[in-house]
Amino acid sequence: MTFLEGFNHLEDDCIYLEIIEKNEGNREELPYYYYVIYLQSGIQIGKISIRIGHNKHSYYNGNIGYEIYPEHRGKKHSLRACKLVLEVARAHGMNFLYICCAENNVPSRKIIESPGAKLQEIKVPPKDYIYYYEGMPAQRIYRLDLLIRCNVCIIMV
């Protein structure tokens, strides 16, 4: 996979993301961009990754993974970061993403549902899932359809 230029720094009026790793992936893990999340004041508040493409493992793991440090939770910073990395997915030609969380993770569920992700199913991943462990909780698996933007229109793919 070719990593695209222009995605080392992403920002909105509240946060910015700085790339810390671009990883080619392997037979099971998808290639990904990995960012640190900062407030505009420069305070580090978490991390986020966007995995490019789809495979069996991304269905259960999702294309986006994020963490916000406890003292910064509850302010929708993860939603802002997710919206920023959607541009990376679009630039790679992705027309949808899987986003997942543990069944009982209500805060993540609210973040995932906020941009319109639709629940596909709630399921315990199979034992051949790359990150499976005994006692793993059921995962809420969502699909988020992306809008493809062009100069004169916005169309749903």
PyRosetta script that sets phi, psi and omega in degrees:
from pyrosetta import init, pose_from_sequence

init()
pose = pose_from_sequence("MTFLEGFNHLEDDCIYLEIIEKNEGNREELPYYYYVIYLQSGIQIGKISIRIGHNKHSYYNGNIGYEIYPEHRGKKHSLRACKLVLEVARAHGMNFLYICCAENNVPSRKIIESPGAKLQEIKVPPKDYIYYYEGMPAQRIYRLDLLIRCNVCIIMV")
pose.set_psi(1, 145.3)
pose.set_omega(1, 175.6)
pose.set_phi(2, -98.9)
pose.set_psi(2, 124.2)
pose.set_omega(2, 175.1)
pose.set_phi(3, -78.4)
pose.set_psi(3, 135.8)
pose.set_omega(3, -174.9)
pose.set_phi(4, -86.5)
pose.set_psi(4, 145.8)
pose.set_omega(4, 175.6)
pose.set_phi(5, -74.8)
pose.set_psi(5, 157.3)
pose.set_omega(5, 175.1)
pose.set_phi(6, 92.1)
pose.set_psi(6, 3.9)
pose.set_omega(6, -178.2)
pose.set_phi(7, -121.2)
pose.set_psi(7, 21.1)
pose.set_omega(7, 177.2)
pose.set_phi(8, -79.2)
pose.set_psi(8, -23.6)
pose.set_omega(8, -179.8)
pose.set_phi(9, -137.9)
pose.set_psi(9, 123.2)
pose.set_omega(9, 177.5)
pose.set_phi(10, -128.1)
pose.set_psi(10, 143.8)
pose.set_omega(10, -179.3)
pose.set_phi(11, -155.0)
pose.set_psi(11, 158.7)
pose.set_omega(11, 167.3)
pose.set_phi(12, -128.8)
pose.set_psi(12, -163.9)
pose.set_omega(12, -175.9)
pose.set_phi(13, -77.9)
pose.set_psi(13, -6.8)
pose.set_omega(13, -176.9)
pose.set_phi(14, -115.5)
pose.set_psi(14, -39.1)
pose.set_omega(14, -175.8)
pose.set_phi(15, -131.9)
pose.set_psi(15, 166.1)
pose.set_omega(15, 168.2)
pose.set_phi(16, -141.9)
pose.set_psi(16, 154.6)
pose.set_omega(16, 179.9)
pose.set_phi(17, -114.9)
pose.set_psi(17, 135.9)
pose.set_omega(17, 175.2)
pose.set_phi(18, -120.4)
pose.set_psi(18, 129.4)
pose.set_omega(18, -179.2)
pose.set_phi(19, -65.0)
pose.set_psi(19, 136.2)
pose.set_omega(19, 173.0)
pose.set_phi(20, -119.7)
pose.set_psi(20, -16.8)
pose.set_omega(20, 178.6)
pose.set_phi(21, -160.0)
pose.set_psi(21, 141.7)
pose.set_omega(21, 167.6)
pose.set_phi(22, -122.8)
pose.set_psi(22, 121.7)
pose.set_omega(22, -173.8)
pose.set_phi(23, -122.0)
pose.set_psi(23, 130.9)
pose.set_omega(23, -177.6)
pose.set_phi(24, -69.3)
pose.set_psi(24, -15.6)
pose.set_omega(24, -176.9)
pose.set_phi(25, 76.5)
pose.set_psi(25, -168.7)
pose.set_omega(25, 179.2)
pose.set_phi(26, -152.3)
pose.set_psi(26, -160.2)
pose.set_omega(26, -176.2)
pose.set_phi(27, -58.2)
pose.set_psi(27, -33.1)
pose.set_omega(27, -177.1)
pose.set_phi(28, -108.0)
pose.set_psi(28, -34.3)
pose.set_omega(28, -177.5)
pose.set_phi(29, -95.3)
pose.set_psi(29, 134.1)
pose.set_omega(29, 179.2)
pose.set_phi(30, -74.4)
pose.set_psi(30, 155.2)
pose.set_omega(30, 172.3)
pose.set_phi(31, -62.0)
pose.set_psi(31, 149.6)
pose.set_omega(31, -178.6)
pose.set_phi(32, -150.2)
pose.set_psi(32, 157.6)
pose.set_omega(32, 169.3)
pose.set_phi(33, -104.8)
pose.set_psi(33, 136.1)
pose.set_omega(33, -178.4)
pose.set_phi(34, -126.4)
pose.set_psi(34, 126.6)
pose.set_omega(34, -173.3)
pose.set_phi(35, -123.4)
pose.set_psi(35, 151.7)
pose.set_omega(35, 164.5)
pose.set_phi(36, -93.7)
pose.set_psi(36, 140.5)
pose.set_omega(36, 178.2)
pose.set_phi(37, -101.6)
pose.set_psi(37, 129.3)
pose.set_omega(37, 178.7)
pose.set_phi(38, -124.7)
pose.set_psi(38, 147.4)
pose.set_omega(38, 164.3)
pose.set_phi(39, -69.6)
pose.set_psi(39, 158.2)
pose.set_omega(39, 178.0)
pose.set_phi(40, -59.4)
pose.set_psi(40, -21.0)
pose.set_omega(40, 177.3)
pose.set_phi(41, -76.0)
pose.set_psi(41, -7.6)
pose.set_omega(41, 179.4)
pose.set_phi(42, 98.2)
pose.set_psi(42, 0.3)
pose.set_omega(42, 179.3)
pose.set_phi(43, -79.8)
pose.set_psi(43, 126.5)
pose.set_omega(43, 178.2)
pose.set_phi(44, -74.6)
pose.set_psi(44, 128.9)
pose.set_omega(44, -175.8)
pose.set_phi(45, -124.0)
pose.set_psi(45, -4.8)
pose.set_omega(45, -179.9)
pose.set_phi(46, 167.0)
pose.set_psi(46, -164.6)
pose.set_omega(46, -179.2)
pose.set_phi(47, -144.5)
pose.set_psi(47, 156.6)
pose.set_omega(47, 177.4)
pose.set_phi(48, -150.0)
pose.set_psi(48, 145.6)
pose.set_omega(48, 174.3)
pose.set_phi(49, -128.3)
pose.set_psi(49, 151.1)
pose.set_omega(49, 172.7)
pose.set_phi(50, -124.7)
pose.set_psi(50, 120.1)
pose.set_omega(50, -179.6)
pose.set_phi(51, -96.3)
pose.set_psi(51, 131.6)
pose.set_omega(51, -172.6)
pose.set_phi(52, -96.9)
pose.set_psi(52, 123.9)
pose.set_omega(52, 178.4)
pose.set_phi(53, 103.8)
pose.set_psi(53, -172.2)
pose.set_omega(53, -178.0)
pose.set_phi(54, -141.2)
pose.set_psi(54, 141.9)
pose.set_omega(54, 170.0)
pose.set_phi(55, -156.3)
pose.set_psi(55, -177.8)
pose.set_omega(55, -178.6)
pose.set_phi(56, -55.7)
pose.set_psi(56, -40.5)
pose.set_omega(56, -175.8)
pose.set_phi(57, -73.0)
pose.set_psi(57, -34.8)
pose.set_omega(57, 179.0)
pose.set_phi(58, -68.6)
pose.set_psi(58, -24.0)
pose.set_omega(58, 177.1)
pose.set_phi(59, -62.2)
pose.set_psi(59, -40.0)
pose.set_omega(59, -178.9)
pose.set_phi(60, -91.4)
pose.set_psi(60, -26.1)
pose.set_omega(60, -177.0)
pose.set_phi(61, -96.2)
pose.set_psi(61, -23.4)
pose.set_omega(61, -177.6)
pose.set_phi(62, 85.0)
pose.set_psi(62, 162.1)
pose.set_omega(62, 176.3)
pose.set_phi(63, -88.5)
pose.set_psi(63, -15.0)
pose.set_omega(63, 178.6)
pose.set_phi(64, -123.9)
pose.set_psi(64, 134.6)
pose.set_omega(64, 172.7)
pose.set_phi(65, -130.1)
pose.set_psi(65, 135.6)
pose.set_omega(65, -178.5)
pose.set_phi(66, -145.8)
pose.set_psi(66, 157.7)
pose.set_omega(66, 170.6)
pose.set_phi(67, -144.5)
pose.set_psi(67, 137.1)
pose.set_omega(67, 173.9)
pose.set_phi(68, -115.4)
pose.set_psi(68, 132.2)
pose.set_omega(68, -179.0)
pose.set_phi(69, -61.5)
pose.set_psi(69, 143.6)
pose.set_omega(69, -171.3)
pose.set_phi(70, -49.3)
pose.set_psi(70, -41.1)
pose.set_omega(70, -176.1)
pose.set_phi(71, -71.1)
pose.set_psi(71, -8.7)
pose.set_omega(71, -179.3)
pose.set_phi(72, -114.0)
pose.set_psi(72, 6.6)
pose.set_omega(72, -179.3)
pose.set_phi(73, -75.4)
pose.set_psi(73, 160.3)
pose.set_omega(73, 176.7)
pose.set_phi(74, 84.8)
pose.set_psi(74, 9.5)
pose.set_omega(74, -178.1)
pose.set_phi(75, -118.2)
pose.set_psi(75, 11.2)
pose.set_omega(75, 178.0)
pose.set_phi(76, 65.1)
pose.set_psi(76, 23.0)
pose.set_omega(76, 176.4)
pose.set_phi(77, -64.7)
pose.set_psi(77, -35.7)
pose.set_omega(77, 179.5)
pose.set_phi(78, -66.4)
pose.set_psi(78, -36.3)
pose.set_omega(78, 176.8)
pose.set_phi(79, -63.7)
pose.set_psi(79, -43.5)
pose.set_omega(79, 178.1)
pose.set_phi(80, -61.4)
pose.set_psi(80, -44.1)
pose.set_omega(80, 179.9)
pose.set_phi(81, -64.3)
pose.set_psi(81, -41.5)
pose.set_omega(81, 177.9)
pose.set_phi(82, -59.8)
pose.set_psi(82, -44.7)
pose.set_omega(82, 179.7)
pose.set_phi(83, -61.5)
pose.set_psi(83, -36.6)
pose.set_omega(83, 178.7)
pose.set_phi(84, -65.6)
pose.set_psi(84, -43.4)
pose.set_omega(84, -177.3)
pose.set_phi(85, -76.0)
pose.set_psi(85, -11.7)
pose.set_omega(85, 174.2)
pose.set_phi(86, -59.6)
pose.set_psi(86, -32.3)
pose.set_omega(86, 178.7)
pose.set_phi(87, -63.9)
pose.set_psi(87, -34.2)
pose.set_omega(87, 177.4)
pose.set_phi(88, -64.8)
pose.set_psi(88, -46.6)
pose.set_omega(88, 179.4)
pose.set_phi(89, -60.5)
pose.set_psi(89, -45.7)
pose.set_omega(89, 179.0)
pose.set_phi(90, -59.9)
pose.set_psi(90, -43.1)
pose.set_omega(90, -179.0)
pose.set_phi(91, -63.0)
pose.set_psi(91, -26.5)
pose.set_omega(91, 177.0)
pose.set_phi(92, -89.3)
pose.set_psi(92, 8.3)
pose.set_omega(92, 175.9)
pose.set_phi(93, 80.1)
pose.set_psi(93, 14.1)
pose.set_omega(93, 178.9)
pose.set_phi(94, -77.1)
pose.set_psi(94, 132.9)
pose.set_omega(94, 178.7)
pose.set_phi(95, -105.4)
pose.set_psi(95, -3.1)
pose.set_omega(95, 172.4)
pose.set_phi(96, -157.6)
pose.set_psi(96, 160.2)
pose.set_omega(96, 176.8)
pose.set_phi(97, -129.8)
pose.set_psi(97, 150.3)
pose.set_omega(97, 165.7)
pose.set_phi(98, -98.9)
pose.set_psi(98, 134.9)
pose.set_omega(98, 176.4)
pose.set_phi(99, -131.4)
pose.set_psi(99, 129.9)
pose.set_omega(99, -172.1)
pose.set_phi(100, -129.3)
pose.set_psi(100, 155.9)
pose.set_omega(100, 172.2)
pose.set_phi(101, -153.8)
pose.set_psi(101, 161.5)
pose.set_omega(101, 175.8)
pose.set_phi(102, -60.4)
pose.set_psi(102, 146.3)
pose.set_omega(102, -175.7)
pose.set_phi(103, -54.3)
pose.set_psi(103, -35.2)
pose.set_omega(103, -176.2)
pose.set_phi(104, -94.0)
pose.set_psi(104, 8.4)
pose.set_omega(104, -178.6)
pose.set_phi(105, -89.4)
pose.set_psi(105, 82.2)
pose.set_omega(105, -175.6)
pose.set_phi(106, -63.0)
pose.set_psi(106, -43.5)
pose.set_omega(106, 179.0)
pose.set_phi(107, -59.2)
pose.set_psi(107, -43.9)
pose.set_omega(107, 178.3)
pose.set_phi(108, -65.9)
pose.set_psi(108, -38.9)
pose.set_omega(108, 178.9)
pose.set_phi(109, -57.6)
pose.set_psi(109, -43.2)
pose.set_omega(109, 179.5)
pose.set_phi(110, -64.2)
pose.set_psi(110, -40.8)
pose.set_omega(110, 178.2)
pose.set_phi(111, -63.6)
pose.set_psi(111, -45.0)
pose.set_omega(111, -177.8)
pose.set_phi(112, -65.1)
pose.set_psi(112, -40.4)
pose.set_omega(112, -177.7)
pose.set_phi(113, -75.7)
pose.set_psi(113, -22.9)
pose.set_omega(113, -175.1)
pose.set_phi(114, -57.0)
pose.set_psi(114, -45.2)
pose.set_omega(114, 179.2)
pose.set_phi(115, -82.8)
pose.set_psi(115, 6.7)
pose.set_omega(115, 175.7)
pose.set_phi(116, 103.0)
pose.set_psi(116, 13.7)
pose.set_omega(116, 177.3)
pose.set_phi(117, -63.1)
pose.set_psi(117, 140.7)
pose.set_omega(117, -177.7)
pose.set_phi(118, -108.1)
pose.set_psi(118, 132.4)
pose.set_omega(118, 179.0)
pose.set_phi(119, -65.2)
pose.set_psi(119, 126.2)
pose.set_omega(119, 176.9)
pose.set_phi(120, -92.0)
pose.set_psi(120, -46.5)
pose.set_omega(120, 178.6)
pose.set_phi(121, -171.3)
pose.set_psi(121, 166.2)
pose.set_omega(121, 172.3)
pose.set_phi(122, -117.3)
pose.set_psi(122, 121.2)
pose.set_omega(122, -170.7)
pose.set_phi(123, -155.0)
pose.set_psi(123, 142.7)
pose.set_omega(123, 170.1)
pose.set_phi(124, -77.7)
pose.set_psi(124, 127.4)
pose.set_omega(124, 179.5)
pose.set_phi(125, -59.7)
pose.set_psi(125, 151.0)
pose.set_omega(125, 179.1)
pose.set_phi(126, -70.1)
pose.set_psi(126, 161.3)
pose.set_omega(126, -177.1)
pose.set_phi(127, -63.7)
pose.set_psi(127, -21.7)
pose.set_omega(127, 178.7)
pose.set_phi(128, -88.5)
pose.set_psi(128, 5.4)
pose.set_omega(128, 173.0)
pose.set_phi(129, -67.4)
pose.set_psi(129, 135.4)
pose.set_omega(129, -172.0)
pose.set_phi(130, -56.0)
pose.set_psi(130, -33.5)
pose.set_omega(130, -177.1)
pose.set_phi(131, -106.8)
pose.set_psi(131, 16.7)
pose.set_omega(131, -179.2)
pose.set_phi(132, -63.1)
pose.set_psi(132, 142.7)
pose.set_omega(132, 170.1)
pose.set_phi(133, -144.1)
pose.set_psi(133, 153.1)
pose.set_omega(133, -178.7)
pose.set_phi(134, -59.7)
pose.set_psi(134, 131.8)
pose.set_omega(134, -179.3)
pose.set_phi(135, 84.2)
pose.set_psi(135, 7.5)
pose.set_omega(135, 179.7)
pose.set_phi(136, -57.3)
pose.set_psi(136, 134.0)
pose.set_omega(136, -179.2)
pose.set_phi(137, -72.6)
pose.set_psi(137, 159.7)
pose.set_omega(137, 173.5)
pose.set_phi(138, -61.0)
pose.set_psi(138, 145.9)
pose.set_omega(138, -179.9)
pose.set_phi(139, -107.4)
pose.set_psi(139, 138.5)
pose.set_omega(139, 170.5)
pose.set_phi(140, -86.7)
pose.set_psi(140, 117.1)
pose.set_omega(140, -175.6)
pose.set_phi(141, -107.1)
pose.set_psi(141, 118.5)
pose.set_omega(141, -178.1)
pose.set_phi(142, -113.5)
pose.set_psi(142, 154.1)
pose.set_omega(142, 172.1)
pose.set_phi(143, -119.6)
pose.set_psi(143, 130.3)
pose.set_omega(143, 176.3)
pose.set_phi(144, -115.3)
pose.set_psi(144, 112.4)
pose.set_omega(144, 176.1)
pose.set_phi(145, -78.0)
pose.set_psi(145, 136.4)
pose.set_omega(145, -176.9)
pose.set_phi(146, -100.8)
pose.set_psi(146, 147.0)
pose.set_omega(146, 171.7)
pose.set_phi(147, -86.1)
pose.set_psi(147, 135.6)
pose.set_omega(147, 173.7)
pose.set_phi(148, -95.0)
pose.set_psi(148, 127.5)
pose.set_omega(148, -176.7)
pose.set_phi(149, -101.6)
pose.set_psi(149, 140.1)
pose.set_omega(149, 172.0)
pose.set_phi(150, -132.4)
pose.set_psi(150, 177.6)
pose.set_omega(150, -173.6)
pose.set_phi(151, -63.7)
pose.set_psi(151, -31.1)
pose.set_omega(151, -173.5)
pose.set_phi(152, -117.0)
pose.set_psi(152, -2.8)
pose.set_omega(152, -175.3)
pose.set_phi(153, -156.2)
pose.set_psi(153, 166.8)
pose.set_omega(153, 169.7)
pose.set_phi(154, -125.8)
pose.set_psi(154, 125.6)
pose.set_omega(154, -178.4)
pose.set_phi(155, -125.4)
pose.set_psi(155, 148.4)
pose.set_omega(155, 175.5)
pose.set_phi(156, -89.4)
pose.set_psi(156, 131.8)
pose.set_omega(156, 179.0)
pose.set_phi(157, -98.2)
pose.dump_pdb("model.pdb")
